[in-house]
Structures are given as C-alpha cells and as structure tokens.
Amino acid sequence: MSKQLIIGDIHGCYDELQALLDLVGPSEADEIICVGDLFDRGPKPYQVHQFFTTHPNTHAIMGNHERKHLRASQGKTAPALSQIITRWQLDEHYKAVLAYIETMPLYIDLPDATIVHAFWEPGVPLAEQREHVLVGVKSGEEYLYDKYERPWYELYDGDKPLIVGHRDYTGVMKSMIYQDRVYGIDSRCVYGGALTGLLLPDFRLFSVPARKAHWFKIRDRYVKNGM
Ligand SMILES: [Mn+2]
C-alpha cells in the first residue's frame, strides 16, 4: 500500500528536504505533500521548485507566502521583503514558479487526513472554509480569534485528523499534536529549527535539524548589499 509523507513549511530549505527524504526513504509510489510556504526566506527556492515540478507524486498546498506572490504579481498588494528576495533569487525562473503557484490547491483531502496550510473554522465544511483562514492570512487569524476567542485547533470539528503548518504552536520549534486530531508540523526550519515530516497512514513523525537559521542570514546579506 502506498504511503503519504506530509512535509511542513519548506521555505526554500532544499538541503533539509533532501535529508528528510533520505531519512524517511519513501518509495516511488508514495506521495509527497507539502503544507505550503515552499519558497520564501530560504536559500534554495529554485531547487525546491524543481523538485516539486519534476518528481512524480508530489503535491503542495498554497500557503500565505504563495498567496502574497500571486497577489503582488496581480498588482493587488506590494511584495513584502521575503517576496522581493525570492524574486531576486529565482530571477528568470520566477515566472515558472508563479505558474506553479497558480496550480496549488487550498487543501488536500486524503482518506486518512485533511491537509491545509494554516487554520480551520468550526462548523464550516471543508469546501466552504474561507480562503484567508485556510491559507493563514493575518486577517483570517484575527477573524477566527475575534469570533471564537480560543485557539482555533481546540475547536477543530472535521471528520478526520487535520494536518497544518504555518505556526510553531510549541514555541520551541517542534511539531504539535493536539488530542490526536490536529497535527501542527511547522517546526521552523528556515529559522534554524527543523523540517518535519508526518508519514501516513501511521502518523509517524520524522524530523531533521536545520543547517542554519537561513532567513536571518539571507535577510541580512540582502539588506546590507542593497540588492
Ligand atoms: Mn505560512
């Protein structure tokens, strides 16, 4: 039977992605699914894009960083620093990455789990969840907190376990499991934490340490050089 490896926010951390794949050792038939935020802030967005566009059985969900790229490219918002740096890193490949981002779904619903980038609103079917909630836009997070005044994951009411990225719920760059119902697997690789994978159908966690606190180095280099 084929398995699914769900991977947390990669943020351009291609070397750690490879290390995680070496550790887990998925077969050709296994699916590899990232929860989103694939490119921004890390050192190797192009290699991550190549991986997801050339390997069979790979999928990625739209994260708030992908949404920002789309909206900036459509003139709806100004790109933030992390998008400006990613554009500069990708250079002539940026268009192809944007085209890939346009194909990314807001969620993936597997037999054993539902996967979204960020949040969930109780009482709302998956297909009717608000985009800014699923993707993790600030306004989506504020909307949930104003309406429910509790951490959203305590109210999760979907019919199978939910897997998300986007936030470090532990505060110590580790994954969170809430009542075997919500799996938060963003362990902050690009800030020097770890890259986490969750292997289904067994819900087994794997993790590899970040090689560096990539984002701080990249940001400082970019700002210093004025590029
Ligand atoms: Mn995110």
Boltz pocket constraint, residues with backbone or C-beta under 6 A from the ligand:
constraints:
  - pocket:
      binder: B
      contacts: [[A, 9], [A, 37], [A, 63], [A, 64], [A, 65], [A, 117], [A, 135], [A, 136], [A, 165], [A, 166], [A, 167]]
      max_distance: 6.0
